[in-house]
Structure formats: structure tokens, C-alpha cells
Amino acid sequence: MKIGNVDIFVLSDGTTKSDGGGFFGLVPKVLWEKVHPADELNRVPWELRSLLIVADGKKILVDTGYGDKLTPKQKKIFAMEDQGDRRLLGELERLGVTAAEIDIVINTHLHSDHCGGNTMFDGDNVVATFPNARYIVQRREIAQAMFPNERTRGTYFKENFLPLLESGAMEIVDGDYQVTPSVRTMVTRGHTPGHQVVIVESEGKSAIFLADACSWAVHMERLAWVPSFDIEPMESIQTKKRLRDWALRRNALLIFQHDPTTVFGRVRPGEKPGTFVVVRQA
């Protein structure tokens, strides 16, 4: 896909399943299962998408999925057994891109399904998966990850980022950040205080990788459908309003990270005043 003169490739680190209540929070199941039906264990499938951006002479990877450090028990819990090379490194290989060729890794945040692939095992050691890359993360996100609380410690794992901090491979930024002339990040708190989305702008065209600021298309249409995962639910609603209005003004392409049925869309006014819909795109 082209956004102006920037090449964008949507990659996958696999498909997983988790309890539907995580993505739909206080919304009754009788409502949300009309949109995304659950299995017999109340789980819904969701995608682990990453983005490869080739822009301004750089290969930029956005998020790295769970990676390959999962134990057999974790793979079973996440329903990720037997996915083989249908994971991030296999996806890059099919594009002819090696891990060593990645120049920049942007972590939208440091939950394990977004940064587990930052590092990998080398014998008993944990090393950078992308050895020549600088990894970009927000200062507030590092603070949350370094000092998790009772609610967040189940998803912040230091082996996914601490070796990069110690080696100097991780760059900590504070606020919206221009990565290259065509690629920038925007702080979008709500899911976590240090969450950031990634925006591509080239030749008057725009695309936005929403990550967990709005991980499913329905979350953009129904702002009150706030995931249980969001640490700051009211901030999450305000963030989605801001992103929706920005995307509408720019006619920006929306890229959804976890939605199992919708990868791309554009926001449009709905039939009723004050409502909005996401027009899905192939």
C-alpha cells in the first residue's frame, strides 16, 4: 500500500483469543456479541498486527507482537499453538526483509502483546530481536512499565524492554515525536498514560495506525464501548473523539491493530446527527 510516496505493509504476529469482556468492558454481552460473537469459552478472536513503514530511507517497524519468548502454557492460554511462520519474523522474511535491516522500532506502548517481540532468547540471554534498530517509546510508558501496579503487572514484563534500556538501544521520548519527515507519533493517553499512535503523512495523504487507542473499528463508532483494558476510560473516550475529528478532517486511512474483520477504514458522519461510522475498506 502507498500513502503518497511511503510504502506501508500490514504484518501479523498471529491470531489470539481472550475473554470478550476485555474488549467491550461494561457493554452487555447481548449487545457486543452481535458485532463479534464469542466461542463456548466466551472468547473472541483478535489479531496481532504490526506495521512496516518504508519511508525517508528507513525501515520502521511499529509494534512487535508477543514474540517468541512465550512458554507452551502461555501459547495455550492465548490460543497461539501451531501458528508456525505465520508470525512477525516469518512475515518480514516473506517480504525479503531481515531483522537486521530494521532501522527503527516504534512501540505504541509496552503491553506484552505489543512489545514481546522486541527481544528474543540467545541461549540464556535476552537480546534485541532487531539488533541495528533504535526502539522508540514514551517516557510515561517506561515509567508505568518499570513500576507496575496490581492491575498492570500482568502485562508489563521487563524482559521485553529492560535489556534494550540497558544496552542503550531504546530511545525515550516525551510527547509527540517526529520520527522521520513522513512519520510521526502522537500521544494518545487512555489505554495507558504513555500510549502513542503512529501517523504517516505524504503528498497530502494520511494514515494512522491506531494501536490500542482504538483497536477495533466499532470502538470508533461507539465511543462508550471502552475496553476493560483501558486504564483511563474517560481519557480514552476523549482521545477517540480527538482522533475521529482529526481523521475526518484529513480523510485519513485508519489502520486497526486488533480487529479480526476490519483492517482498514475511513470515518464518515452517520445518518443521525452526531453519529459516525467507519467505512470498511479492503
N, C-alpha and C positions, 0 to 999 in steps of 0.2 A: 504494500500500500504506500502511496505517496501523499504527503502533506507538503504542498509546494515542492521544494527540492529535497525534502527529507524523506528517507525510507524508514518505514515502520513495519516491524514484524511482530505479530502476537504469538507468543510461545506458551507452552504448557509445562507445568511440573506435575501434572497428573490430575486426577479427579478424586475427591474425597467425599465423605458423608458425615453429617453431625446433626444433632437434635434441631428440629426446625425452630424451636423457641429461641435459639441463639440468634437467628437472623431476623426474627419477627417480634421479639420482645413481648410486650403486653397485648399484642394483637391476638384475639381468639383464634384458635386453630381452625374453626369452621370458616373463618374468613381467608386466612393465608393459604390453606391447603387448596383453595380454588385456583390459586395462582401457581403454587408449586406443591403438588401432592407429596405426602410423606410415605415412607415404607412402613412395614409392620413394626419397626422399632422407633417410629416417629422421626426418622432421619430423612433429611433432604440431601440430594447430591449437590456439590458445588465444585467449581473449577479453581485451579491454582494457576492463574495466568501471570505471565511476565511479559515484558515488552523489550524488544531490541530496537534501539533507535540508531540509525546511521546518519550522523549529521555533523557538519563542520569538521570533517576529517576524523571523527571519533566514533567508536562503537560503544554505545551506552546501554547498559542492561538495567532495567527497572524491576526490582524485587527478584528473589531467587528461590521462592517456594520453600518447601520443607527440607529439600536437600536429601543427602544420602546418609545422614547420621542416625536415622530412625532405627529403633530396635524392632525386632519382629513383633513384640507386643504392641508397640506404637503403630506399626503398619496395620495391624489387625484392628485396633481401635479406630483408626482413620479410614478403614476400608481401602487401603492402598497396596494390598498384596498383589504380586504378579503384574505390575504395570511396566516392568522391564525398561526399555529405552524410550518409552512414552513419557519421559521426564525431561527436565530442562537441558541437561547436558546433551542428551540424545537429540533434542530439538535443535540445539545450536549446531551439532555435528551435521545434521541434515542440511543446514544452510551453508555448510562449509566454513563455520566459524569455530575456532578453538577457544578454550578458556583463557589461554594466554593472550589472545587478541583483544579481549575486552579491556577498554581503556578506563571506563567509569562504571561503577555500580551505584545506583541510587536506591536506598532503602526508604520506601514510603513511611515505614515505621518498623519497629523491631519485634513484633509478634512473630512467633516461630514459623508460621506459615508464609511469612514474607521475607524472612532472612535466614532460614535454616540452611539454605544452600550457599550462604556467604563463605562457609568454611567446610572442610572435609577432613577425614582422618588420613594421616600419613603415618602408618604404623600406630604407635601410641600417641602421636602428637596430633593436634588440631591446627591446620594451616589454611591459608586463603585458597579458596577454590579458583579464584581469578587472580593469579599471582602478580600481574602487572597493572591491576586496576587500583584506583583510589575509590574508596567507598564513602558515599556522602550520606549523612544523617543529621537530623536536627538536634540541637543542644538539649531541648526539653525532653526529647525522646530518649536520649542517652541517660539523662537523669532518672527518668521513670524506669528504665531497664536496669540501671545499676542498683536502684533502691526500690524494688517492687514491694507491693503490699500484699495483704492476704488475698485480695481479689486478682491481682495481676501476676503473681509469681508463677502461676501455672502456664504462662505463655512467654515469659521473658527468660531466656536461657543464655547464660554468659558465654558459653562456648560458641555461640553464633556471632558474637561481636567483640568480646574481650581480647582474643588473640590479634584482632585487627587494630584495636586501640593500642595494644602493647607494641605492635610492630611499626606503628605509625602509618598504616595503610588506610585508616579511617579518618576522614575529614569531617569535623564537627562544624556545622554552620548554624547561624542564629537568625531565623527569619527567611522570607522569600529570597531565593538564590538563583542567579543567572549561571547556569552550568556551561552553556556554550551560547553563541549568538542566537541559535534557533531553539534552545531547550532551557526551560527554567522550572523551578519548583515554587509552589505556593503553600504556605502553612494553612492547614485546614483542620483545626482542632475540633474535637468532639469524640471521635472514636478513641483517640488518645490525645493528650495535650500537645504532643510534638508530631502529629501526623502531617504529611505533606503529599500533595498531588503533583503530577508531572505534566507540564504543558509544552506542546510543540507548536511553534508559530513560524510559518514560512510563506512568503509570497502571498500574504493576505489570507491564508488559510490557517485554521487552528484545530488542534486535537487535544484532548485531556484524558489522561489515564487517572481514573477516579480513585483507584485502590479502595480502602475501606471508608473513605468519606461518603461513598455511595456505591456499595459493592454490587448491588442488584438494581436493575432498571426500575422495578416497582418502588424502590426507596426514593427515587427522584419524583415519581408521580404522587406518592402518598407520604408526605413528609412525617406524619405522625407514626409511621411504621419504623420505629427506631430499634435497631438490633440491641439485644441484651449485652452484646459485646462492647457497646459504646460507653466509655467511662463518663462522658459528659453529655447526657442525652439532649439537653436543651441547646447546648453549643452545637451539637450535631445537626439539629433542625435548622439553626441559623446558618450554619455552613452550607447545607444543601440549598437553602434559599439563595445564598450568595453565588454558589456555583451555577445554579439553574439560571439566574438572571444573566450572569456573565456568558454562559454558553448560548443563551437565546440571542443576546446582542451580537455575538461573534459567529453565530451559526456553527458552533464548534462541534466536531465529532466527539461523541462520548465513548470511552472505552471502559467497559465494566470488567472488573477483575474476577469476580466470583460467580456471576450469574450463569447458571447452567444452560440457558437457552438463548441469551442475548449477549453478544459481544460488543456490537456497535449500535449507536443510535444518535438521534438528534432531538432535542427538546423543542416542543411546539405548544402554543396555547391550546387548551382543551375546549370542548364545545360550551361548557358552562363558564361564566366569568370567574376568574381567579383560579382556574384549574389548568393543569399542564399534563401533557402526555409525552412519552418517549416514543418516537417513531423508530421502530427497529429497522436495522439495515443489515443486509447480508455481508 
